[in-house]
Amino acid sequence: MVSTMATTPDSSLGDVKFLTVAEVAAVMRVSKMTVYRLVHNGDLPAVRVGRSFRVPEQAVHDYLRDSYVETA
């Protein structure tokens, strides 16, 4: 799985904070399996490091913002 992230001249990968699947699950208050499902479905970008995944922190915030649903 290859993930691409748009970068601007002012940003670099050194500035990106990566979270583990467990950290993402804690932030989102979901199970680790839910995070793995989001990554495998392509809904949440991730970088594979060895046998584990790292998710850019901003991607988690973007996902949550874009998934926000207002109720009546």
PQR file of N, CA, C, O and H, with PARSE charges and radii, in Angstrom:
ATOM      1  N   MET A   1       0.850  -1.168   0.000 -0.4000 1.5000
ATOM      2  CA  MET A   1       0.000   0.000   0.000 -0.0000 2.0000
ATOM      3  C   MET A   1       0.896   1.232   0.000  0.5500 1.7000
ATOM      4  O   MET A   1       1.766   1.385   0.857 -0.5500 1.4000
ATOM      5  N   VAL A   2       0.672   2.095  -0.964 -0.4000 1.5000
ATOM      6  CA  VAL A   2       1.458   3.317  -1.044 -0.0000 2.0000
ATOM      7  C   VAL A   2       0.527   4.488  -0.842  0.5500 1.7000
ATOM      8  O   VAL A   2      -0.523   4.576  -1.478 -0.5500 1.4000
ATOM      9  H   VAL A   2      -0.035   1.971  -1.660  0.4000 1.0000
ATOM     10  N   SER A   3       0.912   5.383   0.041 -0.4000 1.5000
ATOM     11  CA  SER A   3       0.101   6.557   0.321 -0.0000 2.0000
ATOM     12  C   SER A   3       0.867   7.788  -0.123  0.5500 1.7000
ATOM     13  O   SER A   3       2.067   7.906   0.127 -0.5500 1.4000
ATOM     14  H   SER A   3       1.765   5.311   0.557  0.4000 1.0000
ATOM     15  N   THR A   4       0.173   8.701  -0.780 -0.4000 1.5000
ATOM     16  CA  THR A   4       0.815   9.947  -1.161 -0.0000 2.0000
ATOM     17  C   THR A   4       0.183  11.079  -0.391  0.5500 1.7000
ATOM     18  O   THR A   4      -1.027  11.110  -0.168 -0.5500 1.4000
ATOM     19  H   THR A   4      -0.801   8.605  -0.983  0.4000 1.0000
ATOM     20  N   MET A   5       1.022  12.005   0.009 -0.4000 1.5000
ATOM     21  CA  MET A   5       0.522  13.172   0.737 -0.0000 2.0000
ATOM     22  C   MET A   5       1.003  14.413   0.015  0.5500 1.7000
ATOM     23  O   MET A   5       2.178  14.522  -0.336 -0.5500 1.4000
ATOM     24  H   MET A   5       2.006  11.980  -0.172  0.4000 1.0000
ATOM     25  N   ALA A   6       0.099  15.342  -0.206 -0.4000 1.5000
ATOM     26  CA  ALA A   6       0.481  16.593  -0.846 -0.0000 2.0000
ATOM     27  C   ALA A   6       1.313  17.413   0.138  0.5500 1.7000
ATOM     28  O   ALA A   6       0.950  17.570   1.303 -0.5500 1.4000
ATOM     29  H   ALA A   6      -0.855  15.254   0.079  0.4000 1.0000
ATOM     30  N   THR A   7       2.420  17.924  -0.351 -0.4000 1.5000
ATOM     31  CA  THR A   7       3.244  18.780   0.494 -0.0000 2.0000
ATOM     32  C   THR A   7       3.409  20.126  -0.181  0.5500 1.7000
ATOM     33  O   THR A   7       3.423  20.226  -1.407 -0.5500 1.4000
ATOM     34  H   THR A   7       2.715  17.796  -1.298  0.4000 1.0000
ATOM     35  N   THR A   8       3.532  21.133   0.617 -0.4000 1.5000
ATOM     36  CA  THR A   8       3.778  22.469   0.107 -0.0000 2.0000
ATOM     37  C   THR A   8       5.243  22.776   0.324  0.5500 1.7000
ATOM     38  O   THR A   8       5.904  22.083   1.098 -0.5500 1.4000
ATOM     39  H   THR A   8       3.521  21.052   1.613  0.4000 1.0000
ATOM     40  N   PRO A   9       5.772  23.797  -0.337 -0.5600 1.5000
ATOM     41  CA  PRO A   9       7.179  24.132  -0.146  0.2800 2.0000
ATOM     42  C   PRO A   9       7.525  24.439   1.316  0.5500 1.7000
ATOM     43  O   PRO A   9       8.675  24.281   1.725 -0.5500 1.4000
ATOM     44  N   ASP A  10       6.531  24.877   2.106 -0.4000 1.5000
ATOM     45  CA  ASP A  10       6.783  25.233   3.499 -0.0000 2.0000
ATOM     46  C   ASP A  10       6.748  24.035   4.434  0.5500 1.7000
ATOM     47  O   ASP A  10       7.167  24.141   5.587 -0.5500 1.4000
ATOM     48  H   ASP A  10       5.597  25.004   1.774  0.4000 1.0000
ATOM     49  N   SER A  11       6.250  22.888   3.954 -0.4000 1.5000
ATOM     50  CA  SER A  11       6.147  21.724   4.833 -0.0000 2.0000
ATOM     51  C   SER A  11       7.027  20.602   4.317  0.5500 1.7000
ATOM     52  O   SER A  11       7.333  20.528   3.127 -0.5500 1.4000
ATOM     53  H   SER A  11       5.909  22.803   3.018  0.4000 1.0000
ATOM     54  N   SER A  12       7.430  19.727   5.235 -0.4000 1.5000
ATOM     55  CA  SER A  12       8.213  18.569   4.855 -0.0000 2.0000
ATOM     56  C   SER A  12       7.772  17.398   5.710  0.5500 1.7000
ATOM     57  O   SER A  12       7.072  17.580   6.706 -0.5500 1.4000
ATOM     58  H   SER A  12       7.182  19.787   6.202  0.4000 1.0000
ATOM     59  N   LEU A  13       8.176  16.201   5.326 -0.4000 1.5000
ATOM     60  CA  LEU A  13       7.794  15.031   6.105 -0.0000 2.0000
ATOM     61  C   LEU A  13       8.393  15.070   7.500  0.5500 1.7000
ATOM     62  O   LEU A  13       7.871  14.422   8.408 -0.5500 1.4000
ATOM     63  H   LEU A  13       8.744  16.054   4.517  0.4000 1.0000
ATOM     64  N   GLY A  14       9.472  15.813   7.694 -0.4000 1.5000
ATOM     65  CA  GLY A  14      10.057  15.952   9.020 -0.0000 2.0000
ATOM     66  C   GLY A  14       9.151  16.685   9.983  0.5500 1.7000
ATOM     67  O   GLY A  14       9.293  16.554  11.199 -0.5500 1.4000
ATOM     68  H   GLY A  14       9.895  16.339   6.957  0.4000 1.0000
ATOM     69  N   ASP A  15       8.212  17.462   9.443 -0.4000 1.5000
ATOM     70  CA  ASP A  15       7.278  18.221  10.271 -0.0000 2.0000
ATOM     71  C   ASP A  15       6.009  17.435  10.589  0.5500 1.7000
ATOM     72  O   ASP A  15       5.207  17.862  11.420 -0.5500 1.4000
ATOM     73  H   ASP A  15       8.096  17.568   8.455  0.4000 1.0000
ATOM     74  N   VAL A  16       5.823  16.294   9.935 -0.4000 1.5000
ATOM     75  CA  VAL A  16       4.611  15.511  10.104 -0.0000 2.0000
ATOM     76  C   VAL A  16       4.735  14.642  11.351  0.5500 1.7000
ATOM     77  O   VAL A  16       5.748  13.973  11.558 -0.5500 1.4000
ATOM     78  H   VAL A  16       6.475  15.948   9.260  0.4000 1.0000
ATOM     79  N   LYS A  17       3.683  14.662  12.186 -0.4000 1.5000
ATOM     80  CA  LYS A  17       3.656  13.799  13.370 -0.0000 2.0000
ATOM     81  C   LYS A  17       2.835  12.567  13.017  0.5500 1.7000
ATOM     82  O   LYS A  17       1.681  12.678  12.604 -0.5500 1.4000
ATOM     83  H   LYS A  17       2.861  15.205  12.018  0.4000 1.0000
ATOM     84  N   PHE A  18       3.432  11.400  13.181 -0.4000 1.5000
ATOM     85  CA  PHE A  18       2.762  10.146  12.880 -0.0000 2.0000
ATOM     86  C   PHE A  18       2.262   9.489  14.164  0.5500 1.7000
ATOM     87  O   PHE A  18       2.933   9.526  15.195 -0.5500 1.4000
ATOM     88  H   PHE A  18       4.370  11.309  13.517  0.4000 1.0000
ATOM     89  N   LEU A  19       1.082   8.893  14.087 -0.4000 1.5000
ATOM     90  CA  LEU A  19       0.479   8.203  15.219 -0.0000 2.0000
ATOM     91  C   LEU A  19       0.392   6.710  14.937  0.5500 1.7000
ATOM     92  O   LEU A  19       0.232   6.299  13.788 -0.5500 1.4000
ATOM     93  H   LEU A  19       0.536   8.863  13.250  0.4000 1.0000
ATOM     94  N   THR A  20       0.498   5.903  15.981 -0.4000 1.5000
ATOM     95  CA  THR A  20       0.293   4.467  15.846 -0.0000 2.0000
ATOM     96  C   THR A  20      -1.195   4.191  15.718  0.5500 1.7000
ATOM     97  O   THR A  20      -2.024   5.061  15.984 -0.5500 1.4000
ATOM     98  H   THR A  20       0.629   6.237  16.914  0.4000 1.0000
ATOM     99  N   VAL A  21      -1.525   2.981  15.311 -0.4000 1.5000
ATOM    100  CA  VAL A  21      -2.928   2.589  15.206 -0.0000 2.0000
ATOM    101  C   VAL A  21      -3.606   2.699  16.568  0.5500 1.7000
ATOM    102  O   VAL A  21      -4.755   3.134  16.654 -0.5500 1.4000
ATOM    103  H   VAL A  21      -0.851   2.275  15.094  0.4000 1.0000
ATOM    104  N   ALA A  22      -2.908   2.309  17.628 -0.4000 1.5000
ATOM    105  CA  ALA A  22      -3.480   2.398  18.980 -0.0000 2.0000
ATOM    106  C   ALA A  22      -3.748   3.851  19.366  0.5500 1.7000
ATOM    107  O   ALA A  22      -4.770   4.149  19.984 -0.5500 1.4000
ATOM    108  H   ALA A  22      -1.976   1.956  17.558  0.4000 1.0000
ATOM    109  N   GLU A  23      -2.837   4.755  19.008 -0.4000 1.5000
ATOM    110  CA  GLU A  23      -3.031   6.172  19.321 -0.0000 2.0000
ATOM    111  C   GLU A  23      -4.206   6.745  18.539  0.5500 1.7000
ATOM    112  O   GLU A  23      -4.991   7.526  19.076 -0.5500 1.4000
ATOM    113  H   GLU A  23      -2.006   4.513  18.506  0.4000 1.0000
ATOM    114  N   VAL A  24      -4.328   6.357  17.270 -0.4000 1.5000
ATOM    115  CA  VAL A  24      -5.461   6.819  16.461 -0.0000 2.0000
ATOM    116  C   VAL A  24      -6.766   6.311  17.061  0.5500 1.7000
ATOM    117  O   VAL A  24      -7.743   7.055  17.154 -0.5500 1.4000
ATOM    118  H   VAL A  24      -3.690   5.722  16.834  0.4000 1.0000
ATOM    119  N   ALA A  25      -6.782   5.051  17.464 -0.4000 1.5000
ATOM    120  CA  ALA A  25      -7.983   4.468  18.065 -0.0000 2.0000
ATOM    121  C   ALA A  25      -8.369   5.230  19.336  0.5500 1.7000
ATOM    122  O   ALA A  25      -9.552   5.461  19.584 -0.5500 1.4000
ATOM    123  H   ALA A  25      -5.989   4.446  17.389  0.4000 1.0000
ATOM    124  N   ALA A  26      -7.386   5.614  20.130 -0.4000 1.5000
ATOM    125  CA  ALA A  26      -7.672   6.353  21.363 -0.0000 2.0000
ATOM    126  C   ALA A  26      -8.231   7.739  21.053  0.5500 1.7000
ATOM    127  O   ALA A  26      -9.178   8.185  21.701 -0.5500 1.4000
ATOM    128  H   ALA A  26      -6.425   5.426  19.927  0.4000 1.0000
ATOM    129  N   VAL A  27      -7.652   8.420  20.069 -0.4000 1.5000
ATOM    130  CA  VAL A  27      -8.128   9.748  19.696 -0.0000 2.0000
ATOM    131  C   VAL A  27      -9.559   9.682  19.175  0.5500 1.7000
ATOM    132  O   VAL A  27     -10.393  10.518  19.518 -0.5500 1.4000
ATOM    133  H   VAL A  27      -6.883   8.058  19.543  0.4000 1.0000
ATOM    134  N   MET A  28      -9.833   8.681  18.343 -0.4000 1.5000
ATOM    135  CA  MET A  28     -11.151   8.551  17.727 -0.0000 2.0000
ATOM    136  C   MET A  28     -12.155   7.822  18.621  0.5500 1.7000
ATOM    137  O   MET A  28     -13.351   7.794  18.331 -0.5500 1.4000
ATOM    138  H   MET A  28      -9.155   8.001  18.064  0.4000 1.0000
ATOM    139  N   ARG A  29     -11.656   7.234  19.706 -0.4000 1.5000
ATOM    140  CA  ARG A  29     -12.489   6.435  20.618 -0.0000 2.0000
ATOM    141  C   ARG A  29     -13.186   5.298  19.891  0.5500 1.7000
ATOM    142  O   ARG A  29     -14.391   5.090  20.033 -0.5500 1.4000
ATOM    143  H   ARG A  29     -10.685   7.257  19.941  0.4000 1.0000
ATOM    144  N   VAL A  30     -12.400   4.567  19.107 -0.4000 1.5000
ATOM    145  CA  VAL A  30     -12.875   3.374  18.404 -0.0000 2.0000
ATOM    146  C   VAL A  30     -11.868   2.261  18.656  0.5500 1.7000
ATOM    147  O   VAL A  30     -10.831   2.488  19.279 -0.5500 1.4000
ATOM    148  H   VAL A  30     -11.422   4.737  18.991  0.4000 1.0000
ATOM    149  N   SER A  31     -12.166   1.069  18.177 -0.4000 1.5000
ATOM    150  CA  SER A  31     -11.240  -0.049  18.349 -0.0000 2.0000
ATOM    151  C   SER A  31     -10.105   0.038  17.322  0.5500 1.7000
ATOM    152  O   SER A  31     -10.214   0.720  16.303 -0.5500 1.4000
ATOM    153  H   SER A  31     -13.008   0.884  17.671  0.4000 1.0000
ATOM    154  N   LYS A  32      -9.023  -0.669  17.620 -0.4000 1.5000
ATOM    155  CA  LYS A  32      -7.907  -0.723  16.674 -0.0000 2.0000
ATOM    156  C   LYS A  32      -8.355  -1.372  15.369  0.5500 1.7000
ATOM    157  O   LYS A  32      -7.881  -0.993  14.298 -0.5500 1.4000
ATOM    158  H   LYS A  32      -8.934  -1.223  18.448  0.4000 1.0000
ATOM    159  N   MET A  33      -9.261  -2.344  15.444 -0.4000 1.5000
ATOM    160  CA  MET A  33      -9.753  -3.002  14.239 -0.0000 2.0000
ATOM    161  C   MET A  33     -10.465  -2.005  13.326  0.5500 1.7000
ATOM    162  O   MET A  33     -10.353  -2.096  12.104 -0.5500 1.4000
ATOM    163  H   MET A  33      -9.645  -2.653  16.314  0.4000 1.0000
ATOM    164  N   THR A  34     -11.187  -1.065  13.903 -0.4000 1.5000
ATOM    165  CA  THR A  34     -11.856  -0.031  13.112 -0.0000 2.0000
ATOM    166  C   THR A  34     -10.828   0.822  12.376  0.5500 1.7000
ATOM    167  O   THR A  34     -11.024   1.166  11.210 -0.5500 1.4000
ATOM    168  H   THR A  34     -11.278  -0.991  14.896  0.4000 1.0000
ATOM    169  N   VAL A  35      -9.736   1.164  13.051 -0.4000 1.5000
ATOM    170  CA  VAL A  35      -8.676   1.954  12.415 -0.0000 2.0000
ATOM    171  C   VAL A  35      -8.044   1.153  11.280  0.5500 1.7000
ATOM    172  O   VAL A  35      -7.837   1.688  10.191 -0.5500 1.4000
ATOM    173  H   VAL A  35      -9.576   0.885  13.998  0.4000 1.0000
ATOM    174  N   TYR A  36      -7.733  -0.125  11.518 -0.4000 1.5000
ATOM    175  CA  TYR A  36      -7.176  -0.965  10.455 -0.0000 2.0000
ATOM    176  C   TYR A  36      -8.117  -1.023   9.260  0.5500 1.7000
ATOM    177  O   TYR A  36      -7.669  -0.982   8.114 -0.5500 1.4000
ATOM    178  H   TYR A  36      -7.901  -0.561  12.402  0.4000 1.0000
ATOM    179  N   ARG A  37      -9.428  -1.120   9.521 -0.4000 1.5000
ATOM    180  CA  ARG A  37     -10.414  -1.163   8.448 -0.0000 2.0000
ATOM    181  C   ARG A  37     -10.383   0.134   7.638  0.5500 1.7000
ATOM    182  O   ARG A  37     -10.421   0.097   6.408 -0.5500 1.4000
ATOM    183  H   ARG A  37      -9.792  -1.154  10.451  0.4000 1.0000
ATOM    184  N   LEU A  38     -10.315   1.282   8.323 -0.4000 1.5000
ATOM    185  CA  LEU A  38     -10.250   2.574   7.639 -0.0000 2.0000
ATOM    186  C   LEU A  38      -9.003   2.684   6.772  0.5500 1.7000
ATOM    187  O   LEU A  38      -9.052   3.208   5.659 -0.5500 1.4000
ATOM    188  H   LEU A  38     -10.285   1.312   9.322  0.4000 1.0000
ATOM    189  N   VAL A  39      -7.883   2.184   7.295 -0.4000 1.5000
ATOM    190  CA  VAL A  39      -6.623   2.222   6.541 -0.0000 2.0000
ATOM    191  C   VAL A  39      -6.711   1.314   5.317  0.5500 1.7000
ATOM    192  O   VAL A  39      -6.368   1.730   4.211 -0.5500 1.4000
ATOM    193  H   VAL A  39      -7.843   1.758   8.199  0.4000 1.0000
ATOM    194  N   HIS A  40      -7.166   0.083   5.508 -0.4000 1.5000
ATOM    195  CA  HIS A  40      -7.233  -0.871   4.396 -0.0000 2.0000
ATOM    196  C   HIS A  40      -8.247  -0.462   3.336  0.5500 1.7000
ATOM    197  O   HIS A  40      -8.065  -0.767   2.157 -0.5500 1.4000
ATOM    198  H   HIS A  40      -7.445  -0.255   6.407  0.4000 1.0000
ATOM    199  N   ASN A  41      -9.308   0.223   3.739 -0.4000 1.5000
ATOM    200  CA  ASN A  41     -10.311   0.694   2.772 -0.0000 2.0000
ATOM    201  C   ASN A  41      -9.864   1.959   2.047  0.5500 1.7000
ATOM    202  O   ASN A  41     -10.500   2.377   1.079 -0.5500 1.4000
ATOM    203  H   ASN A  41      -9.456   0.471   4.696  0.4000 1.0000
ATOM    204  N   GLY A  42      -8.773   2.569   2.509 -0.4000 1.5000
ATOM    205  CA  GLY A  42      -8.292   3.789   1.874 -0.0000 2.0000
ATOM    206  C   GLY A  42      -8.951   5.048   2.404  0.5500 1.7000
ATOM    207  O   GLY A  42      -8.731   6.134   1.867 -0.5500 1.4000
ATOM    208  H   GLY A  42      -8.257   2.229   3.295  0.4000 1.0000
ATOM    209  N   ASP A  43      -9.755   4.920   3.447 -0.4000 1.5000
ATOM    210  CA  ASP A  43     -10.419   6.085   4.026 -0.0000 2.0000
ATOM    211  C   ASP A  43      -9.483   6.923   4.882  0.5500 1.7000
ATOM    212  O   ASP A  43      -9.711   8.116   5.080 -0.5500 1.4000
ATOM    213  H   ASP A  43      -9.934   4.038   3.883  0.4000 1.0000
ATOM    214  N   LEU A  44      -8.430   6.294   5.388 -0.4000 1.5000
ATOM    215  CA  LEU A  44      -7.464   6.965   6.248 -0.0000 2.0000
ATOM    216  C   LEU A  44      -6.073   6.658   5.717  0.5500 1.7000
ATOM    217  O   LEU A  44      -5.656   5.500   5.732 -0.5500 1.4000
ATOM    218  H   LEU A  44      -8.245   5.324   5.226  0.4000 1.0000
ATOM    219  N   PRO A  45      -5.335   7.675   5.244 -0.5600 1.5000
ATOM    220  CA  PRO A  45      -4.007   7.413   4.690  0.2800 2.0000
ATOM    221  C   PRO A  45      -3.049   6.944   5.779  0.5500 1.7000
ATOM    222  O   PRO A  45      -3.146   7.368   6.931 -0.5500 1.4000
ATOM    223  N   ALA A  46      -2.127   6.070   5.403 -0.4000 1.5000
ATOM    224  CA  ALA A  46      -1.162   5.551   6.359 -0.0000 2.0000
ATOM    225  C   ALA A  46       0.123   5.169   5.639  0.5500 1.7000
ATOM    226  O   ALA A  46       0.146   4.951   4.428 -0.5500 1.4000
ATOM    227  H   ALA A  46      -2.049   5.726   4.467  0.4000 1.0000
ATOM    228  N   VAL A  47       1.181   5.098   6.419 -0.4000 1.5000
ATOM    229  CA  VAL A  47       2.480   4.672   5.922 -0.0000 2.0000
ATOM    230  C   VAL A  47       2.803   3.348   6.595  0.5500 1.7000
ATOM    231  O   VAL A  47       2.649   3.210   7.809 -0.5500 1.4000
ATOM    232  H   VAL A  47       1.162   5.275   7.403  0.4000 1.0000
ATOM    233  N   ARG A  48       3.240   2.393   5.826 -0.4000 1.5000
ATOM    234  CA  ARG A  48       3.606   1.101   6.406 -0.0000 2.0000
ATOM    235  C   ARG A  48       5.058   1.157   6.854  0.5500 1.7000
ATOM    236  O   ARG A  48       5.947   1.516   6.082 -0.5500 1.4000
ATOM    237  H   ARG A  48       3.365   2.505   4.840  0.4000 1.0000
ATOM    238  N   VAL A  49       5.284   0.797   8.107 -0.4000 1.5000
ATOM    239  CA  VAL A  49       6.624   0.749   8.677 -0.0000 2.0000
ATOM    240  C   VAL A  49       6.808  -0.671   9.195  0.5500 1.7000
ATOM    241  O   VAL A  49       6.261  -1.036  10.236 -0.5500 1.4000
ATOM    242  H   VAL A  49       4.562   0.505   8.734  0.4000 1.0000
ATOM    243  N   GLY A  50       7.574  -1.465   8.470 -0.4000 1.5000
ATOM    244  CA  GLY A  50       7.702  -2.867   8.845 -0.0000 2.0000
ATOM    245  C   GLY A  50       6.352  -3.538   8.717  0.5500 1.7000
ATOM    246  O   GLY A  50       5.746  -3.539   7.646 -0.5500 1.4000
ATOM    247  H   GLY A  50       8.018  -1.169   7.624  0.4000 1.0000
ATOM    248  N   ARG A  51       5.883  -4.112   9.817 -0.4000 1.5000
ATOM    249  CA  ARG A  51       4.589  -4.791   9.813 -0.0000 2.0000
ATOM    250  C   ARG A  51       3.479  -3.925  10.397  0.5500 1.7000
ATOM    251  O   ARG A  51       2.342  -4.381  10.522 -0.5500 1.4000
ATOM    252  H   ARG A  51       6.376  -4.112  10.687  0.4000 1.0000
ATOM    253  N   SER A  52       3.790  -2.689  10.753 -0.4000 1.5000
ATOM    254  CA  SER A  52       2.787  -1.816  11.369 -0.0000 2.0000
ATOM    255  C   SER A  52       2.514  -0.595  10.501  0.5500 1.7000
ATOM    256  O   SER A  52       3.213  -0.340   9.520 -0.5500 1.4000
ATOM    257  H   SER A  52       4.714  -2.318  10.652  0.4000 1.0000
ATOM    258  N   PHE A  53       1.498   0.141  10.878 -0.4000 1.5000
ATOM    259  CA  PHE A  53       1.111   1.350  10.148 -0.0000 2.0000
ATOM    260  C   PHE A  53       1.313   2.571  11.020  0.5500 1.7000
ATOM    261  O   PHE A  53       1.201   2.503  12.244 -0.5500 1.4000
ATOM    262  H   PHE A  53       0.930  -0.066  11.675  0.4000 1.0000
ATOM    263  N   ARG A  54       1.611   3.689  10.379 -0.4000 1.5000
ATOM    264  CA  ARG A  54       1.666   4.989  11.039 -0.0000 2.0000
ATOM    265  C   ARG A  54       0.751   5.918  10.243  0.5500 1.7000
ATOM    266  O   ARG A  54       0.786   5.955   9.013 -0.5500 1.4000
ATOM    267  H   ARG A  54       1.702   3.745   9.385  0.4000 1.0000
ATOM    268  N   VAL A  55      -0.064   6.661  10.980 -0.4000 1.5000
ATOM    269  CA  VAL A  55      -1.053   7.548  10.359 -0.0000 2.0000
ATOM    270  C   VAL A  55      -0.673   8.985  10.670  0.5500 1.7000
ATOM    271  O   VAL A  55      -0.441   9.322  11.832 -0.5500 1.4000
ATOM    272  H   VAL A  55      -0.092   6.630  11.979  0.4000 1.0000
ATOM    273  N   PRO A  56      -0.604   9.845   9.650 -0.5600 1.5000
ATOM    274  CA  PRO A  56      -0.322  11.260   9.918  0.2800 2.0000
ATOM    275  C   PRO A  56      -1.410  11.861  10.804  0.5500 1.7000
ATOM    276  O   PRO A  56      -2.600  11.673  10.549 -0.5500 1.4000
ATOM    277  N   GLU A  57      -1.002  12.579  11.839 -0.4000 1.5000
ATOM    278  CA  GLU A  57      -1.957  13.160  12.786 -0.0000 2.0000
ATOM    279  C   GLU A  57      -2.971  14.049  12.066  0.5500 1.7000
ATOM    280  O   GLU A  57      -4.160  14.014  12.381 -0.5500 1.4000
ATOM    281  H   GLU A  57      -0.035  12.732  12.046  0.4000 1.0000
ATOM    282  N   GLN A  58      -2.510  14.836  11.109 -0.4000 1.5000
ATOM    283  CA  GLN A  58      -3.416  15.731  10.385 -0.0000 2.0000
ATOM    284  C   GLN A  58      -4.475  14.952   9.621  0.5500 1.7000
ATOM    285  O   GLN A  58      -5.602  15.425   9.474 -0.5500 1.4000
ATOM    286  H   GLN A  58      -1.544  14.864  10.853  0.4000 1.0000
ATOM    287  N   ALA A  59      -4.130  13.762   9.132 -0.4000 1.5000
ATOM    288  CA  ALA A  59      -5.092  12.933   8.410 -0.0000 2.0000
ATOM    289  C   ALA A  59      -6.232  12.497   9.323  0.5500 1.7000
ATOM    290  O   ALA A  59      -7.378  12.398   8.885 -0.5500 1.4000
ATOM    291  H   ALA A  59      -3.214  13.378   9.251  0.4000 1.0000
ATOM    292  N   VAL A  60      -5.921  12.237  10.589 -0.4000 1.5000
ATOM    293  CA  VAL A  60      -6.955  11.864  11.556 -0.0000 2.0000
ATOM    294  C   VAL A  60      -7.897  13.042  11.774  0.5500 1.7000
ATOM    295  O   VAL A  60      -9.117  12.880  11.765 -0.5500 1.4000
ATOM    296  H   VAL A  60      -4.990  12.317  10.945  0.4000 1.0000
ATOM    297  N   HIS A  61      -7.324  14.233  11.970 -0.4000 1.5000
ATOM    298  CA  HIS A  61      -8.147  15.429  12.170 -0.0000 2.0000
ATOM    299  C   HIS A  61      -9.003  15.711  10.934  0.5500 1.7000
ATOM    300  O   HIS A  61     -10.178  16.057  11.055 -0.5500 1.4000
ATOM    301  H   HIS A  61      -6.333  14.365  11.978  0.4000 1.0000
ATOM    302  N   ASP A  62      -8.411  15.563   9.746 -0.4000 1.5000
ATOM    303  CA  ASP A  62      -9.156  15.788   8.502 -0.0000 2.0000
ATOM    304  C   ASP A  62     -10.305  14.791   8.367  0.5500 1.7000
ATOM    305  O   ASP A  62     -11.418  15.162   7.994 -0.5500 1.4000
ATOM    306  H   ASP A  62      -7.457  15.282   9.647  0.4000 1.0000
ATOM    307  N   TYR A  63     -10.029  13.524   8.673 -0.4000 1.5000
ATOM    308  CA  TYR A  63     -11.061  12.493   8.576 -0.0000 2.0000
ATOM    309  C   TYR A  63     -12.226  12.806   9.511  0.5500 1.7000
ATOM    310  O   TYR A  63     -13.388  12.724   9.115 -0.5500 1.4000
ATOM    311  H   TYR A  63      -9.125  13.222   8.976  0.4000 1.0000
ATOM    312  N   LEU A  64     -11.911  13.161  10.739 -0.4000 1.5000
ATOM    313  CA  LEU A  64     -12.961  13.468  11.708 -0.0000 2.0000
ATOM    314  C   LEU A  64     -13.760  14.705  11.293  0.5500 1.7000
ATOM    315  O   LEU A  64     -14.984  14.728  11.422 -0.5500 1.4000
ATOM    316  H   LEU A  64     -10.967  13.228  11.061  0.4000 1.0000
ATOM    317  N   ARG A  65     -13.065  15.732  10.796 -0.4000 1.5000
ATOM    318  CA  ARG A  65     -13.750  16.942  10.346 -0.0000 2.0000
ATOM    319  C   ARG A  65     -14.669  16.633   9.167  0.5500 1.7000
ATOM    320  O   ARG A  65     -15.813  17.088   9.135 -0.5500 1.4000
ATOM    321  H   ARG A  65     -12.071  15.713  10.691  0.4000 1.0000
ATOM    322  N   ASP A  66     -14.173  15.862   8.199 -0.4000 1.5000
ATOM    323  CA  ASP A  66     -14.956  15.553   7.007 -0.0000 2.0000
ATOM    324  C   ASP A  66     -16.109  14.580   7.283  0.5500 1.7000
ATOM    325  O   ASP A  66     -17.067  14.511   6.512 -0.5500 1.4000
ATOM    326  H   ASP A  66     -13.244  15.492   8.226  0.4000 1.0000
ATOM    327  N   SER A  67     -16.011  13.833   8.384 -0.4000 1.5000
ATOM    328  CA  SER A  67     -17.039  12.844   8.721 -0.0000 2.0000
ATOM    329  C   SER A  67     -18.094  13.405   9.668  0.5500 1.7000
ATOM    330  O   SER A  67     -19.050  12.713  10.017 -0.5500 1.4000
ATOM    331  H   SER A  67     -15.234  13.889   9.010  0.4000 1.0000
ATOM    332  N   TYR A  68     -17.927  14.631  10.074 -0.4000 1.5000
ATOM    333  CA  TYR A  68     -18.843  15.246  11.034 -0.0000 2.0000
ATOM    334  C   TYR A  68     -20.248  15.299  10.435  0.5500 1.7000
ATOM    335  O   TYR A  68     -20.437  15.723   9.295 -0.5500 1.4000
ATOM    336  H   TYR A  68     -17.150  15.194   9.790  0.4000 1.0000
ATOM    337  N   VAL A  69     -21.216  14.864  11.218 -0.4000 1.5000
ATOM    338  CA  VAL A  69     -22.607  14.850  10.775 -0.0000 2.0000
ATOM    339  C   VAL A  69     -23.443  15.611  11.792  0.5500 1.7000
ATOM    340  O   VAL A  69     -23.395  15.329  12.990 -0.5500 1.4000
ATOM    341  H   VAL A  69     -21.062  14.520  12.144  0.4000 1.0000
ATOM    342  N   GLU A  70     -24.206  16.575  11.304 -0.4000 1.5000
ATOM    343  CA  GLU A  70     -25.108  17.311  12.185 -0.0000 2.0000
ATOM    344  C   GLU A  70     -26.419  16.554  12.272  0.5500 1.7000
ATOM    345  O   GLU A  70     -26.922  16.044  11.271 -0.5500 1.4000
ATOM    346  H   GLU A  70     -24.245  16.804  10.331  0.4000 1.0000
ATOM    347  N   THR A  71     -26.969  16.486  13.477 -0.4000 1.5000
ATOM    348  CA  THR A  71     -28.253  15.836  13.650 -0.0000 2.0000
ATOM    349  C   THR A  71     -29.315  16.877  13.958  0.5500 1.7000
ATOM    350  O   THR A  71     -29.020  17.975  14.430 -0.5500 1.4000
ATOM    351  H   THR A  71     -26.561  16.901  14.290  0.4000 1.0000
ATOM    352  N   ALA A  72     -30.537  16.511  13.684 -0.4000 1.5000
ATOM    353  CA  ALA A  72     -31.644  17.449  13.876 -0.0000 2.0000
ATOM    354  C   ALA A  72     -31.961  17.680  15.332  0.5500 1.7000
ATOM    355  O   ALA A  72     -32.870  18.445  15.652 -0.5500 1.4000
ATOM    356  H   ALA A  72     -30.777  15.619  13.300  0.4000 1.0000
TER
END
